[in-house]
Amino acid sequence: MNDKPHLDEEALAELQEVMEDEFDILIRTYLSDSEDRIRTLRNALGNGDADAFAKSAHSFKGSCFNIGAPQLGSLCLAAEIAGREGSLVNAEAQLAAIENEFQVIREMLQRSIKS
């Protein structure tokens, strides 16, 4: 998955152009929602709920690809597939990878918005 960039700068620039003054709100909303999604993934994992894990990963995947975070989106896709298959054996490692990548994305996106 390392062949994908953390952020698709071109997609992000297009979003910024389309959203104009609302871009900062979009980024802040994405970051806040992402933290909620990670908490939901962690809760689903803690409860051993593969279905909830898959659904949460699916939802998170979509927002990641929409914002231009392909590597994070791919990690969520892998987690979604594992959850759909009912296999949470590697889910802790998958979730750790998602959390680590999100930290990178958060730092990059926070630099792209006004204070």
C-alpha positions as protocol buffer text, in pm:
chain_id: "A"
residue {
  index: 1
  type: MET
  ca { x: 0 y: 0 z: 0 }
}
residue {
  index: 2
  type: ASN
  ca { x: 300 y: 223 z: 21 }
}
residue {
  index: 3
  type: ASP
  ca { x: 271 y: 286 z: -353 }
}
residue {
  index: 4
  type: LYS
  ca { x: -19 y: 523 z: -281 }
}
residue {
  index: 5
  type: PRO
  ca { x: 44 y: 876 z: -158 }
}
residue {
  index: 6
  type: HIS
  ca { x: -78 y: 983 z: 182 }
}
residue {
  index: 7
  type: LEU
  ca { x: -272 y: 1265 z: 17 }
}
residue {
  index: 8
  type: ASP
  ca { x: -368 y: 1313 z: -345 }
}
residue {
  index: 9
  type: GLU
  ca { x: -263 y: 1676 z: -373 }
}
residue {
  index: 10
  type: GLU
  ca { x: -444 y: 1719 z: -705 }
}
residue {
  index: 11
  type: ALA
  ca { x: -774 y: 1592 z: -563 }
}
residue {
  index: 12
  type: LEU
  ca { x: -729 y: 1811 z: -256 }
}
residue {
  index: 13
  type: ALA
  ca { x: -662 y: 2117 z: -475 }
}
residue {
  index: 14
  type: GLU
  ca { x: -978 y: 2044 z: -673 }
}
residue {
  index: 15
  type: LEU
  ca { x: -1177 y: 2015 z: -351 }
}
residue {
  index: 16
  type: GLN
  ca { x: -1033 y: 2344 z: -232 }
}
residue {
  index: 17
  type: GLU
  ca { x: -1128 y: 2511 z: -560 }
}
residue {
  index: 18
  type: VAL
  ca { x: -1483 y: 2375 z: -553 }
}
residue {
  index: 19
  type: MET
  ca { x: -1542 y: 2436 z: -182 }
}
residue {
  index: 20
  type: GLU
  ca { x: -1378 y: 2780 z: -173 }
}
residue {
  index: 21
  type: ASP
  ca { x: -1446 y: 2936 z: 169 }
}
residue {
  index: 22
  type: GLU
  ca { x: -1609 y: 2615 z: 294 }
}
residue {
  index: 23
  type: PHE
  ca { x: -1289 y: 2410 z: 244 }
}
residue {
  index: 24
  type: ASP
  ca { x: -1166 y: 2460 z: 601 }
}
residue {
  index: 25
  type: ILE
  ca { x: -1504 y: 2349 z: 736 }
}
residue {
  index: 26
  type: LEU
  ca { x: -1493 y: 2039 z: 515 }
}
residue {
  index: 27
  type: ILE
  ca { x: -1147 y: 1945 z: 641 }
}
residue {
  index: 28
  type: ARG
  ca { x: -1236 y: 2004 z: 1005 }
}
residue {
  index: 29
  type: THR
  ca { x: -1554 y: 1798 z: 963 }
}
residue {
  index: 30
  type: TYR
  ca { x: -1361 y: 1516 z: 796 }
}
residue {
  index: 31
  type: LEU
  ca { x: -1105 y: 1513 z: 1078 }
}
residue {
  index: 32
  type: SER
  ca { x: -1371 y: 1511 z: 1348 }
}
residue {
  index: 33
  type: ASP
  ca { x: -1579 y: 1246 z: 1172 }
}
residue {
  index: 34
  type: SER
  ca { x: -1268 y: 1034 z: 1120 }
}
residue {
  index: 35
  type: GLU
  ca { x: -1192 y: 1036 z: 1492 }
}
residue {
  index: 36
  type: ASP
  ca { x: -1549 y: 918 z: 1555 }
}
residue {
  index: 37
  type: ARG
  ca { x: -1514 y: 646 z: 1291 }
}
residue {
  index: 38
  type: ILE
  ca { x: -1190 y: 521 z: 1448 }
}
residue {
  index: 39
  type: ARG
  ca { x: -1362 y: 507 z: 1788 }
}
residue {
  index: 40
  type: THR
  ca { x: -1647 y: 311 z: 1630 }
}
residue {
  index: 41
  type: LEU
  ca { x: -1398 y: 69 z: 1472 }
}
residue {
  index: 42
  type: ARG
  ca { x: -1224 y: 26 z: 1807 }
}
residue {
  index: 43
  type: ASN
  ca { x: -1558 y: -41 z: 1982 }
}
residue {
  index: 44
  type: ALA
  ca { x: -1665 y: -292 z: 1717 }
}
residue {
  index: 45
  type: LEU
  ca { x: -1333 y: -469 z: 1751 }
}
residue {
  index: 46
  type: GLY
  ca { x: -1360 y: -471 z: 2130 }
}
residue {
  index: 47
  type: ASN
  ca { x: -1707 y: -624 z: 2104 }
}
residue {
  index: 48
  type: GLY
  ca { x: -1592 y: -879 z: 1845 }
}
residue {
  index: 49
  type: ASP
  ca { x: -1859 y: -743 z: 1609 }
}
residue {
  index: 50
  type: ALA
  ca { x: -1723 y: -819 z: 1261 }
}
residue {
  index: 51
  type: ASP
  ca { x: -2035 y: -681 z: 1089 }
}
residue {
  index: 52
  type: ALA
  ca { x: -2013 y: -343 z: 1266 }
}
residue {
  index: 53
  type: PHE
  ca { x: -1638 y: -339 z: 1199 }
}
residue {
  index: 54
  type: ALA
  ca { x: -1698 y: -394 z: 826 }
}
residue {
  index: 55
  type: LYS
  ca { x: -1972 y: -131 z: 807 }
}
residue {
  index: 56
  type: SER
  ca { x: -1764 y: 128 z: 992 }
}
residue {
  index: 57
  type: ALA
  ca { x: -1458 y: 56 z: 778 }
}
residue {
  index: 58
  type: HIS
  ca { x: -1672 y: 84 z: 462 }
}
residue {
  index: 59
  type: SER
  ca { x: -1807 y: 422 z: 566 }
}
residue {
  index: 60
  type: PHE
  ca { x: -1462 y: 549 z: 665 }
}
residue {
  index: 61
  type: LYS
  ca { x: -1317 y: 420 z: 336 }
}
residue {
  index: 62
  type: GLY
  ca { x: -1558 y: 632 z: 133 }
}
residue {
  index: 63
  type: SER
  ca { x: -1480 y: 953 z: 316 }
}
residue {
  index: 64
  type: CYS
  ca { x: -1105 y: 887 z: 288 }
}
residue {
  index: 65
  type: PHE
  ca { x: -1119 y: 841 z: -88 }
}
residue {
  index: 66
  type: ASN
  ca { x: -1348 y: 1146 z: -121 }
}
residue {
  index: 67
  type: ILE
  ca { x: -1107 y: 1369 z: 69 }
}
residue {
  index: 68
  type: GLY
  ca { x: -808 y: 1240 z: -128 }
}
residue {
  index: 69
  type: ALA
  ca { x: -645 y: 1004 z: 123 }
}
residue {
  index: 70
  type: PRO
  ca { x: -593 y: 692 z: -92 }
}
residue {
  index: 71
  type: GLN
  ca { x: -357 y: 505 z: 139 }
}
residue {
  index: 72
  type: LEU
  ca { x: -595 y: 544 z: 433 }
}
residue {
  index: 73
  type: GLY
  ca { x: -886 y: 446 z: 209 }
}
residue {
  index: 74
  type: SER
  ca { x: -703 y: 128 z: 106 }
}
residue {
  index: 75
  type: LEU
  ca { x: -635 y: 38 z: 469 }
}
residue {
  index: 76
  type: CYS
  ca { x: -1005 y: 82 z: 542 }
}
residue {
  index: 77
  type: LEU
  ca { x: -1092 y: -137 z: 243 }
}
residue {
  index: 78
  type: ALA
  ca { x: -873 y: -417 z: 381 }
}
residue {
  index: 79
  type: ALA
  ca { x: -1041 y: -381 z: 721 }
}
residue {
  index: 80
  type: GLU
  ca { x: -1384 y: -382 z: 558 }
}
residue {
  index: 81
  type: ILE
  ca { x: -1307 y: -703 z: 370 }
}
residue {
  index: 82
  type: ALA
  ca { x: -1178 y: -871 z: 686 }
}
residue {
  index: 83
  type: GLY
  ca { x: -1493 y: -771 z: 873 }
}
residue {
  index: 84
  type: ARG
  ca { x: -1721 y: -892 z: 593 }
}
residue {
  index: 85
  type: GLU
  ca { x: -1539 y: -1224 z: 599 }
}
residue {
  index: 86
  type: GLY
  ca { x: -1591 y: -1239 z: 975 }
}
residue {
  index: 87
  type: SER
  ca { x: -1216 y: -1250 z: 1031 }
}
residue {
  index: 88
  type: LEU
  ca { x: -1103 y: -1014 z: 1304 }
}
residue {
  index: 89
  type: VAL
  ca { x: -780 y: -1209 z: 1366 }
}
residue {
  index: 90
  type: ASN
  ca { x: -564 y: -933 z: 1215 }
}
residue {
  index: 91
  type: ALA
  ca { x: -807 y: -652 z: 1288 }
}
residue {
  index: 92
  type: GLU
  ca { x: -601 y: -507 z: 1574 }
}
residue {
  index: 93
  type: ALA
  ca { x: -301 y: -465 z: 1341 }
}
residue {
  index: 94
  type: GLN
  ca { x: -527 y: -327 z: 1068 }
}
residue {
  index: 95
  type: LEU
  ca { x: -680 y: -76 z: 1307 }
}
residue {
  index: 96
  type: ALA
  ca { x: -335 y: 28 z: 1430 }
}
residue {
  index: 97
  type: ALA
  ca { x: -229 y: 88 z: 1069 }
}
residue {
  index: 98
  type: ILE
  ca { x: -545 y: 295 z: 1011 }
}
residue {
  index: 99
  type: GLU
  ca { x: -480 y: 499 z: 1325 }
}
residue {
  index: 100
  type: ASN
  ca { x: -116 y: 560 z: 1229 }
}
residue {
  index: 101
  type: GLU
  ca { x: -203 y: 664 z: 875 }
}
residue {
  index: 102
  type: PHE
  ca { x: -479 y: 891 z: 1005 }
}
residue {
  index: 103
  type: GLN
  ca { x: -226 y: 1070 z: 1225 }
}
residue {
  index: 104
  type: VAL
  ca { x: -17 y: 1144 z: 916 }
}
residue {
  index: 105
  type: ILE
  ca { x: -324 y: 1262 z: 724 }
}
residue {
  index: 106
  type: ARG
  ca { x: -440 y: 1478 z: 1014 }
}
residue {
  index: 107
  type: GLU
  ca { x: -106 y: 1660 z: 1032 }
}
residue {
  index: 108
  type: MET
  ca { x: -98 y: 1712 z: 655 }
}
residue {
  index: 109
  type: LEU
  ca { x: -457 y: 1838 z: 638 }
}
residue {
  index: 110
  type: GLN
  ca { x: -419 y: 2068 z: 937 }
}
residue {
  index: 111
  type: ARG
  ca { x: -136 y: 2241 z: 752 }
}
residue {
  index: 112
  type: SER
  ca { x: -369 y: 2297 z: 456 }
}
residue {
  index: 113
  type: ILE
  ca { x: -632 y: 2490 z: 651 }
}
residue {
  index: 114
  type: LYS
  ca { x: -635 y: 2835 z: 802 }
}
residue {
  index: 115
  type: SER
  ca { x: -589 y: 2854 z: 1176 }
}
